[in-house]
Amino acid sequence: MITPSLEAQLKEALSHQISLNTITRELANDGWSPDIIGDVQVWYQKHTPSPSPVTSPLSASDNSPAVRPHPNLLLTSIILIILLLFSSMAYAAYLIAYDKINFNHPVITGIVDKAVFSLPFLPKTAKYILYSAYLANKDAVRGDVDFSLISSSPDFKSFVGSDNVIGDISGYYNITDPANPLFDFSFNMGNDLNFYVRKGNTKNIYIKINHIPATLTTALHSDAATINPVLDNWIIIDSAAPSTMSNHLSPPRPTPKKTSPTCKN
């Protein structure tokens, strides 16, 4: 039978969470009888609290609040998605503006071109430059023109003997009277092609060809006897009767001076 003093010792051991095996070993070392040790084991097991059942976090009876993502993580994810969408749209706009893809919608293409090429430091395409010049001068009725163009293509070699072409157009125009437009232009393509086109207050259009590419002469199977009269004379075209053409000698107009590439009213 467990004495009151022994029970007090057991309660103290239990409060310090000393294991039953340790208590049993100490009692045997102190000379307690097997019967007392048996009673101690029964008492200890009776007074030891049962462990609480462990509930699975996935249990349907779990009433704990749901885990919510951290606000900073959610904000970062939204920013990354927005940046990804913006980058995709910017790349698509680049492909459309520089004709990398064929987007058959003129209205949207025009809006995209204007948005992309309005950004500084971005190279402008020749198509955009020409179209912008057209928009800027479409309502002009008179002005001066000085336009230069440098282009490269293998197709030019059969015409001018080189892959690179440097051309310029200079002169003036006056269409105040649409029924009687006035103009005087000089066209140059390097040293291979040069000619003038002019129209004054008369109905005649005057053309003076000074140089033509040798490759063109060969392609036309023409010789000097055929070409020289064309190069030495002004060609006169009656604009009132476009089917009539005659040769006429006239003092040549001085070649306009070249200036920087501009187009102004």
Buried (B, 14 or more C-beta within 10 A) or exposed (E): EBEEEBBEBBEEBBEEEBEBEEBBEEBEEEEBEEEBBEBBBEBBEEEEEEEEEEEEEEEEEEEEEEEEEEEEEEEEEEEEEEEEEEEEEEEBBBBBBBEEEEBEEEEEBEEBBEEBBEEEEEEEBEEBBEBBBEEEBEEEEEEBBBBBBEEEEEEBEEBBEEEEBBBBBBBBBBBEEEEBBBBBBBBBBBEBBBBBBBBEEEEBBBBBBBBBBEBBBEEEEBEEEEBEEBEEBBBBBBEEEEEEEEEEEEEEBEEBEEEEEEBEE
